[in-house]
């Protein structure tokens, strides 16, 4: 039997129209979905750029199981020697040696021994990897990082206090130690910098404007925050490149000063740690104030001539009344944020300051001779 052959006819027009309409509808749905995904992607990218992710933390050996008395590491940033070593020697004499450690960053090659210091507590406490430091340069914050790095090698060090060579303690060791150890927070003076224009727009690819902070260089850190500073590989290079002090006016350079004074001006040590912590999203873990008192020169005329510098305490203005005035301060007001920071340690109201600067040798001698360190709060 032969197979039947049937004539071939084109499909009806209605079927063709139904097929075309279905294809167009599918195409429109696919296009709409693609546009929706594109919009979501653009929104995600926009949020990522405006709100950068916190900087990652490097994993370290856990110190949770550390046993023994925690130490406070006293980190001295010195030009050369420590002119107030006699006062600090008296301060450390009342302490248990298991409760503190000392590290000094001085000029390269300088050694603390019986010929360079009056206190045995500083013998051989200098860093062996110190560097030349220039005020207003990134070398200042690099020296701070070296001090913290050396102190972190001792697992017993749980608090880290940065001090200058002109700092004096305001209380005895016992009160100072208990104040710092009792608080689970770091003490870092940090506030929005809206006035001075030190932020360099060239930083914006890494440090957005709203994360820029200012504050005192003299900080007290818990161990985990000290690790953040030492491990930082993202923010420090940006500061080194874009945050530099403008050269001072030099009469010998004549008209060249005009060009130099147009350079961007930035003081790294007044911004680095504060901005790093803002970028690391740990500001909520801080007491946003310093524990080191500084009296700034607020004379406009002198500021214009000499720059903005702390006032030096001399023998005449370092008496009992002046020291008591500093000890009685219990809050700090930050005008750029309209914020009043009441001073607390582990939620307990306390005096704001444990240390003060800048003290001359004569002023430090008066503090020591009048036994002003033993007057501790109840």
The 8 nearest C-alpha neighbors of each residue, nearest first, counted from 0:
[[1, 2, 3, 4, 5, 6, 7, 8],
 [0, 2, 3, 4, 5, 6, 7, 8],
 [3, 1, 4, 0, 5, 6, 7, 8],
 [2, 4, 1, 5, 0, 6, 7, 8],
 [5, 3, 2, 6, 1, 7, 0, 8],
 [6, 4, 7, 3, 8, 2, 1, 9],
 [5, 7, 8, 4, 3, 9, 10, 2],
 [8, 6, 5, 9, 4, 10, 11, 3],
 [7, 9, 10, 6, 11, 5, 12, 4],
 [10, 8, 11, 7, 12, 15, 14, 6],
 [11, 9, 12, 8, 14, 15, 13, 7],
 [10, 12, 13, 14, 9, 15, 8, 16],
 [13, 11, 15, 14, 16, 10, 9, 17],
 [12, 14, 16, 15, 11, 17, 10, 18],
 [15, 13, 17, 12, 16, 11, 18, 10],
 [16, 14, 12, 18, 13, 17, 19, 11],
 [15, 17, 19, 13, 18, 14, 20, 12],
 [18, 16, 14, 20, 15, 19, 21, 13],
 [17, 19, 15, 21, 16, 20, 14, 22],
 [20, 18, 16, 22, 21, 17, 15, 23],
 [19, 21, 23, 17, 22, 18, 16, 24],
 [20, 22, 24, 18, 19, 23, 17, 25],
 [23, 21, 25, 19, 24, 20, 26, 18],
 [22, 24, 26, 20, 25, 21, 27, 19],
 [23, 25, 27, 21, 26, 22, 20, 28],
 [26, 24, 28, 22, 23, 27, 29, 21],
 [25, 27, 23, 29, 24, 28, 30, 22],
 [28, 26, 30, 24, 29, 25, 31, 23],
 [29, 27, 25, 31, 30, 26, 32, 24],
 [28, 30, 26, 32, 27, 31, 33, 25],
 [29, 31, 27, 33, 28, 32, 26, 34],
 [32, 30, 28, 34, 33, 29, 27, 35],
 [31, 33, 35, 29, 30, 34, 28, 36],
 [34, 32, 30, 36, 35, 31, 29, 37],
 [35, 33, 37, 31, 36, 32, 38, 30],
 [34, 36, 32, 38, 33, 37, 31, 39],
 [37, 35, 39, 33, 38, 34, 40, 32],
 [36, 38, 34, 40, 35, 39, 33, 41],
 [39, 37, 41, 35, 40, 36, 34, 42],
 [40, 38, 42, 36, 37, 41, 43, 35],
 [39, 41, 37, 43, 38, 42, 36, 44],
 [40, 42, 44, 38, 43, 39, 45, 37],
 [43, 41, 45, 39, 40, 44, 38, 46],
 [44, 42, 40, 46, 45, 41, 47, 39],
 [43, 45, 47, 41, 42, 46, 48, 40],
 [44, 46, 42, 48, 47, 43, 41, 49],
 [47, 45, 49, 43, 48, 44, 50, 42],
 [46, 48, 44, 50, 45, 51, 49, 43],
 [47, 49, 45, 46, 50, 51, 44, 43],
 [48, 50, 46, 47, 51, 45, 207, 44],
 [51, 49, 47, 48, 46, 52, 207, 45],
 [52, 50, 47, 48, 49, 53, 46, 278],
 [51, 53, 54, 50, 47, 278, 279, 280],
 [54, 52, 279, 280, 278, 55, 51, 277],
 [53, 55, 279, 278, 52, 56, 280, 233],
 [56, 54, 53, 57, 279, 52, 231, 227],
 [57, 55, 58, 54, 227, 230, 279, 231],
 [56, 58, 59, 55, 230, 227, 226, 231],
 [57, 59, 56, 60, 61, 55, 226, 230],
 [60, 58, 61, 57, 226, 62, 56, 223],
 [59, 61, 62, 58, 63, 154, 57, 64],
 [60, 62, 63, 59, 64, 65, 58, 154],
 [61, 63, 65, 64, 60, 154, 155, 59],
 [62, 64, 65, 61, 66, 60, 154, 157],
 [65, 63, 62, 66, 61, 67, 154, 60],
 [66, 64, 62, 63, 67, 154, 155, 61],
 [67, 65, 64, 68, 155, 69, 63, 62],
 [66, 68, 69, 65, 155, 97, 70, 98],
 [67, 69, 98, 70, 97, 66, 155, 65],
 [70, 68, 155, 157, 156, 98, 67, 71],
 [71, 69, 98, 156, 99, 155, 157, 72],
 [70, 72, 158, 99, 156, 159, 157, 73],
 [71, 73, 159, 100, 99, 101, 156, 158],
 [74, 72, 101, 160, 100, 159, 102, 71],
 [75, 73, 161, 102, 160, 162, 103, 101],
 [76, 74, 103, 162, 163, 77, 161, 102],
 [75, 77, 163, 104, 103, 162, 164, 74],
 [78, 76, 105, 164, 79, 104, 75, 163],
 [77, 79, 105, 106, 80, 76, 164, 132],
 [78, 80, 105, 77, 106, 81, 109, 104],
 [81, 79, 82, 77, 78, 115, 105, 116],
 [82, 80, 84, 164, 83, 77, 79, 116],
 [81, 83, 84, 80, 360, 164, 165, 85],
 [84, 82, 85, 81, 86, 360, 87, 363],
 [83, 85, 87, 81, 86, 82, 88, 118],
 [86, 84, 88, 83, 87, 117, 118, 89],
 [87, 85, 89, 88, 84, 83, 367, 90],
 [86, 88, 90, 84, 89, 85, 91, 83],
 [87, 89, 85, 91, 118, 86, 90, 84],
 [88, 90, 92, 86, 87, 91, 85, 93],
 [91, 89, 87, 88, 92, 172, 171, 93],
 [92, 90, 94, 88, 93, 89, 87, 172],
 [93, 91, 89, 94, 90, 88, 95, 87],
 [92, 94, 91, 90, 172, 95, 89, 171],
 [95, 93, 91, 92, 172, 96, 173, 98],
 [94, 96, 97, 98, 93, 99, 92, 91],
 [95, 97, 98, 99, 94, 100, 91, 92],
 [98, 96, 95, 99, 68, 70, 69, 100],
 [99, 97, 70, 96, 95, 69, 71, 68],
 [100, 98, 70, 71, 72, 97, 96, 101],
 [99, 101, 72, 73, 71, 70, 102, 98],
 [102, 100, 73, 72, 74, 124, 103, 99],
 [103, 101, 74, 124, 125, 75, 73, 146],
 [104, 102, 125, 75, 124, 74, 105, 76],
 [103, 105, 76, 126, 125, 77, 129, 75],
 [106, 104, 77, 79, 78, 103, 107, 109],
 [105, 107, 79, 109, 131, 78, 108, 130],
 [108, 106, 129, 130, 109, 105, 131, 128],
 [107, 109, 106, 110, 127, 129, 105, 128],
 [108, 110, 107, 106, 105, 111, 79, 125],
 [111, 109, 112, 108, 123, 125, 115, 122],
 [110, 112, 122, 123, 115, 116, 121, 125],
 [111, 113, 122, 114, 115, 116, 110, 123],
 [114, 112, 115, 116, 117, 111, 122, 119],
 [113, 115, 112, 116, 111, 117, 110, 122],
 [116, 114, 112, 111, 113, 80, 117, 110],
 [117, 115, 118, 113, 112, 111, 114, 84],
 [116, 118, 85, 84, 113, 119, 115, 114],
 [119, 117, 120, 88, 116, 121, 84, 85],
 [120, 118, 122, 121, 117, 113, 116, 112],
 [119, 121, 118, 122, 88, 91, 101, 124],
 [122, 120, 124, 119, 118, 123, 111, 116],
 [121, 123, 112, 111, 119, 124, 120, 113],
 [124, 122, 111, 125, 121, 112, 110, 126],
 [123, 125, 102, 121, 122, 103, 101, 126],
 [126, 124, 103, 123, 104, 102, 127, 110],
 [127, 125, 128, 129, 104, 103, 124, 102],
 [126, 128, 129, 125, 107, 108, 104, 124],
 [127, 129, 126, 130, 107, 145, 104, 125],
 [130, 128, 107, 126, 127, 104, 106, 105],
 [131, 129, 107, 132, 106, 128, 142, 138],
 [130, 132, 106, 107, 133, 129, 138, 105],
 [133, 131, 138, 139, 130, 134, 142, 106],
 [132, 134, 136, 138, 135, 139, 131, 137],
 [133, 135, 136, 139, 132, 138, 137, 266],
 [134, 136, 266, 244, 267, 133, 243, 137],
 [135, 137, 138, 134, 133, 139, 243, 267],
 [136, 138, 139, 239, 140, 267, 141, 238],
 [137, 139, 141, 132, 136, 140, 142, 133],
 [140, 138, 142, 137, 141, 132, 136, 133],
 [141, 139, 143, 142, 137, 138, 268, 144],
 [140, 142, 138, 144, 143, 139, 145, 137],
 [143, 141, 145, 139, 140, 144, 138, 146],
 [144, 142, 140, 146, 141, 145, 147, 139],
 [143, 145, 141, 147, 142, 146, 229, 148],
 [144, 146, 142, 148, 143, 147, 149, 141],
 [147, 145, 143, 149, 144, 148, 150, 74],
 [148, 146, 150, 144, 149, 145, 151, 143],
 [147, 149, 145, 151, 146, 150, 229, 144],
 [148, 150, 146, 147, 151, 152, 145, 126],
 [151, 149, 147, 152, 148, 153, 146, 72],
 [152, 150, 148, 153, 149, 147, 154, 156],
 [151, 153, 150, 149, 154, 148, 156, 155],
 [154, 152, 151, 155, 156, 150, 149, 157],
 [155, 153, 156, 152, 151, 62, 65, 157],
 [154, 156, 69, 153, 70, 157, 68, 65],
 [155, 157, 70, 154, 153, 71, 72, 158],
 [156, 158, 222, 70, 69, 221, 155, 71],
 [159, 157, 71, 221, 220, 156, 222, 72],
 [158, 160, 72, 220, 219, 71, 73, 221],
 [161, 159, 219, 73, 74, 218, 72, 162],
 [160, 162, 74, 217, 218, 75, 219, 73],
 [163, 161, 75, 74, 76, 166, 217, 160],
 [164, 162, 76, 165, 166, 75, 77, 161],
 [163, 165, 77, 81, 166, 76, 75, 162],
 [166, 164, 357, 358, 163, 356, 167, 83],
 [167, 165, 356, 163, 355, 164, 357, 162],
 [168, 166, 355, 354, 356, 169, 165, 358],
 [169, 167, 354, 170, 353, 355, 166, 372],
 [168, 170, 354, 353, 372, 167, 355, 171],
 [171, 169, 372, 168, 373, 375, 175, 174],
 [170, 172, 372, 373, 173, 174, 90, 175],
 [173, 171, 175, 174, 176, 90, 94, 170],
 [174, 172, 176, 175, 171, 177, 94, 93],
 [173, 175, 177, 176, 172, 171, 178, 170],
 [174, 176, 172, 178, 173, 177, 170, 179],
 [175, 177, 173, 179, 178, 174, 172, 180],
 [176, 178, 180, 174, 179, 175, 181, 173],
 [179, 177, 175, 176, 181, 180, 174, 344],
 [178, 180, 176, 177, 181, 182, 175, 158],
 [179, 181, 177, 182, 178, 176, 158, 183],
 [182, 180, 178, 179, 177, 345, 183, 344],
 [181, 183, 345, 344, 184, 180, 179, 178],
 [184, 182, 181, 345, 185, 221, 180, 284],
 [185, 183, 285, 182, 284, 286, 221, 186],
 [184, 186, 220, 285, 221, 219, 286, 187],
 [187, 185, 286, 219, 289, 288, 218, 285],
 [188, 186, 287, 288, 218, 289, 189, 185],
 [288, 187, 189, 289, 287, 214, 215, 186],
 [190, 188, 214, 287, 213, 273, 187, 212],
 [189, 191, 213, 212, 214, 192, 188, 336],
 [192, 190, 212, 193, 213, 335, 336, 211],
 [191, 193, 213, 212, 194, 190, 195, 211],
 [194, 192, 191, 195, 335, 196, 197, 212],
 [193, 195, 192, 196, 335, 197, 191, 198],
 [194, 196, 197, 193, 192, 198, 265, 264],
 [195, 197, 198, 194, 193, 192, 199, 264],
 [198, 196, 265, 195, 264, 199, 263, 266],
 [197, 199, 196, 200, 211, 208, 265, 202],
 [198, 200, 201, 202, 197, 241, 242, 263],
 [201, 199, 202, 203, 198, 208, 207, 204],
 [200, 202, 199, 203, 241, 204, 198, 205],
 [203, 201, 200, 206, 204, 199, 205, 237],
 [202, 204, 207, 206, 205, 200, 201, 208],
 [203, 205, 202, 206, 207, 201, 200, 48],
 [204, 206, 203, 202, 207, 234, 237, 233],
 [207, 205, 203, 202, 204, 208, 210, 211],
 [208, 206, 203, 209, 210, 205, 204, 211],
 [207, 209, 210, 211, 206, 203, 198, 200],
 [208, 210, 207, 211, 191, 212, 206, 277],
 [211, 209, 208, 207, 277, 274, 278, 212],
 [210, 212, 274, 208, 209, 191, 192, 198],
 [213, 211, 274, 191, 273, 190, 192, 270],
 [212, 214, 270, 190, 189, 192, 269, 273],
 [215, 213, 189, 188, 269, 270, 190, 216],
 [214, 216, 217, 188, 269, 289, 218, 213],
 [215, 217, 269, 268, 218, 214, 270, 188],
 [218, 216, 215, 161, 162, 291, 289, 219],
 [217, 219, 187, 161, 186, 289, 160, 216],
 [218, 220, 160, 186, 159, 185, 161, 187],
 [221, 219, 185, 159, 158, 225, 224, 186],
 [220, 222, 158, 185, 224, 223, 157, 225],
 [221, 223, 225, 157, 224, 158, 226, 220],
 [224, 222, 226, 225, 221, 227, 220, 157],
 [225, 223, 227, 226, 222, 221, 220, 228],
 [226, 224, 222, 228, 227, 223, 220, 221],
 [225, 227, 229, 223, 224, 228, 230, 222],
 [226, 228, 224, 230, 225, 229, 231, 223],
 [229, 227, 225, 226, 231, 230, 224, 144],
 [228, 230, 226, 144, 231, 227, 148, 225],
 [231, 229, 227, 228, 226, 232, 57, 56],
 [232, 230, 228, 229, 233, 227, 234, 235],
 [231, 233, 234, 235, 230, 236, 229, 228],
 [232, 234, 231, 235, 236, 237, 54, 205],
 [235, 233, 237, 236, 232, 238, 275, 231],
 [234, 236, 238, 237, 233, 239, 232, 231],
 [237, 235, 239, 238, 234, 240, 233, 232],
 [238, 236, 240, 234, 235, 239, 241, 202],
 [239, 237, 242, 235, 241, 240, 236, 234],
 [238, 240, 236, 137, 237, 241, 242, 235],
 [239, 241, 237, 238, 242, 236, 243, 235],
 [240, 242, 238, 237, 239, 243, 199, 202],
 [243, 241, 238, 265, 267, 239, 240, 266],
 [244, 242, 265, 136, 264, 241, 266, 245],
 [243, 245, 265, 264, 135, 266, 246, 136],
 [244, 246, 264, 262, 263, 247, 243, 260],
 [247, 245, 244, 248, 259, 260, 262, 249],
 [248, 246, 249, 245, 260, 259, 256, 244],
 [247, 249, 256, 250, 246, 260, 259, 252],
 [248, 250, 251, 252, 247, 256, 253, 246],
 [251, 249, 252, 253, 248, 256, 254, 255],
 [252, 250, 249, 253, 248, 256, 255, 254],
 [253, 251, 250, 255, 249, 256, 254, 248],
 [252, 254, 255, 251, 250, 256, 249, 257],
 [255, 253, 256, 257, 252, 258, 250, 251],
 [254, 256, 257, 253, 252, 258, 259, 260],
 [257, 255, 259, 254, 258, 260, 253, 248],
 [258, 256, 260, 255, 259, 254, 261, 253],
 [257, 259, 261, 256, 255, 260, 262, 254],
 [258, 260, 256, 261, 257, 262, 255, 246],
 [261, 259, 257, 262, 258, 256, 245, 246],
 [262, 260, 258, 259, 263, 257, 245, 256],
 [263, 261, 260, 259, 245, 264, 258, 246],
 [262, 264, 245, 261, 265, 199, 197, 243],
 [265, 263, 245, 244, 197, 243, 262, 266],
 [264, 266, 243, 244, 197, 242, 267, 263],
 [265, 267, 135, 244, 268, 269, 243, 242],
 [268, 266, 270, 269, 271, 242, 137, 265],
 [267, 269, 270, 216, 271, 140, 266, 139],
 [270, 268, 214, 216, 267, 213, 215, 266],
 [271, 269, 213, 267, 273, 268, 212, 274],
 [270, 272, 274, 273, 268, 267, 275, 269],
 [273, 271, 275, 274, 270, 276, 228, 268],
 [272, 274, 276, 212, 275, 271, 270, 189],
 [273, 275, 212, 277, 211, 271, 276, 272],
 [276, 274, 272, 278, 277, 273, 271, 279],
 [275, 277, 279, 273, 278, 274, 281, 282],
 [278, 276, 274, 280, 279, 275, 282, 210],
 [277, 279, 275, 276, 280, 53, 274, 210],
 [278, 280, 53, 54, 276, 277, 281, 275],
 [281, 279, 277, 278, 53, 282, 276, 283],
 [282, 280, 283, 284, 276, 279, 277, 285],
 [283, 281, 284, 285, 277, 280, 276, 287],
 [282, 284, 281, 285, 280, 286, 287, 184],
 [283, 285, 282, 281, 184, 286, 185, 183],
 [286, 284, 185, 184, 282, 287, 283, 186],
 [285, 287, 186, 288, 185, 184, 187, 284],
 [286, 288, 188, 187, 189, 285, 186, 289],
 [188, 289, 287, 187, 186, 286, 189, 290],
 [288, 290, 188, 187, 291, 186, 218, 217],
 [289, 291, 352, 353, 351, 354, 292, 186],
 [292, 290, 354, 355, 352, 289, 353, 217],
 [291, 293, 355, 352, 354, 356, 290, 294],
 [292, 294, 356, 355, 295, 309, 291, 357],
 [295, 293, 309, 310, 296, 292, 356, 311],
 [296, 294, 309, 310, 297, 308, 293, 307],
 [295, 297, 298, 309, 310, 308, 307, 294],
 [298, 296, 295, 299, 302, 307, 301, 300],
 [299, 297, 301, 300, 296, 302, 303, 307],
 [300, 298, 302, 301, 297, 303, 296, 304],
 [301, 299, 303, 302, 298, 304, 305, 297],
 [300, 302, 304, 298, 303, 299, 305, 306],
 [303, 301, 306, 299, 307, 305, 300, 304],
 [302, 304, 300, 301, 306, 305, 299, 307],
 [305, 303, 301, 302, 306, 300, 299, 307],
 [306, 304, 302, 301, 303, 307, 308, 300],
 [307, 305, 302, 303, 304, 308, 301, 296],
 [306, 308, 302, 296, 305, 309, 295, 297],
 [307, 309, 296, 295, 306, 310, 302, 305],
 [310, 308, 295, 294, 296, 293, 311, 357],
 [309, 311, 295, 294, 296, 312, 308, 357],
 [310, 312, 357, 358, 313, 309, 359, 356],
 [313, 311, 358, 357, 316, 359, 317, 362],
 [314, 312, 362, 315, 316, 359, 317, 361],
 [313, 315, 362, 361, 317, 316, 365, 312],
 [316, 314, 313, 317, 318, 362, 312, 361],
 [315, 317, 313, 314, 318, 312, 321, 362],
 [318, 316, 314, 362, 321, 315, 312, 313],
 [317, 319, 321, 320, 316, 322, 315, 365],
 [320, 318, 322, 321, 323, 317, 371, 369],
 [321, 319, 323, 322, 318, 324, 317, 316],
 [320, 322, 324, 323, 318, 319, 317, 316],
 [321, 323, 319, 325, 324, 320, 318, 326],
 [322, 324, 326, 320, 325, 321, 319, 327],
 [325, 323, 321, 327, 322, 326, 320, 328],
 [324, 326, 322, 323, 327, 328, 321, 352],
 [325, 327, 323, 324, 328, 350, 322, 352],
 [326, 328, 324, 325, 323, 329, 350, 351],
 [329, 327, 326, 325, 351, 350, 330, 324],
 [328, 330, 350, 351, 342, 327, 341, 349],
 [331, 329, 341, 342, 340, 328, 351, 339],
 [330, 332, 340, 339, 341, 333, 329, 342],
 [331, 333, 339, 338, 340, 334, 330, 337],
 [334, 332, 338, 335, 336, 337, 339, 331],
 [333, 335, 337, 336, 332, 338, 339, 190],
 [336, 334, 333, 337, 191, 193, 192, 190],
 [335, 337, 338, 334, 333, 191, 190, 339],
 [338, 336, 334, 333, 335, 339, 332, 340],
 [339, 337, 333, 336, 332, 340, 334, 335],
 [338, 340, 332, 331, 333, 341, 330, 337],
 [339, 341, 331, 330, 342, 332, 338, 288],
 [342, 340, 330, 339, 329, 343, 331, 348],
 [341, 343, 351, 330, 329, 349, 348, 340],
 [344, 342, 348, 347, 349, 346, 345, 341],
 [343, 345, 182, 347, 346, 178, 349, 348],
 [344, 346, 182, 347, 181, 343, 183, 184],
 [347, 345, 343, 344, 348, 182, 342, 349],
 [348, 346, 343, 344, 345, 349, 342, 182],
 [349, 347, 343, 342, 346, 344, 350, 341],
 [348, 350, 343, 342, 347, 351, 344, 329],
 [351, 349, 329, 352, 328, 326, 327, 342],
 [352, 350, 329, 342, 328, 290, 349, 330],
 [351, 353, 290, 291, 354, 350, 292, 326],
 [352, 354, 169, 290, 168, 291, 170, 175],
 [355, 353, 168, 291, 169, 167, 352, 292],
 [354, 356, 292, 291, 167, 166, 293, 168],
 [357, 355, 166, 358, 293, 165, 292, 167],
 [356, 358, 311, 165, 312, 166, 355, 310],
 [359, 357, 312, 165, 356, 311, 362, 363],
 [358, 360, 362, 361, 313, 312, 363, 311],
 [361, 359, 363, 362, 364, 83, 358, 82],
 [362, 360, 364, 314, 359, 363, 313, 365],
 [361, 363, 314, 313, 359, 365, 364, 360],
 [364, 362, 366, 360, 365, 361, 358, 359],
 [363, 365, 361, 367, 362, 366, 368, 360],
 [364, 366, 368, 362, 367, 363, 369, 314],
 [367, 365, 363, 371, 364, 369, 368, 370],
 [366, 368, 364, 370, 365, 369, 363, 86],
 [369, 367, 365, 370, 366, 364, 371, 363],
 [368, 370, 371, 366, 367, 365, 319, 318],
 [371, 369, 367, 368, 372, 373, 366, 374],
 [370, 372, 366, 369, 373, 374, 367, 319],
 [373, 371, 170, 171, 169, 370, 374, 168],
 [372, 374, 171, 371, 375, 170, 370, 169],
 [373, 375, 372, 371, 170, 376, 171, 370],
 [374, 376, 373, 170, 377, 174, 171, 372],
 [377, 375, 374, 174, 350, 349, 170, 326],
 [376, 375, 374, 174, 349, 350, 373, 348]]
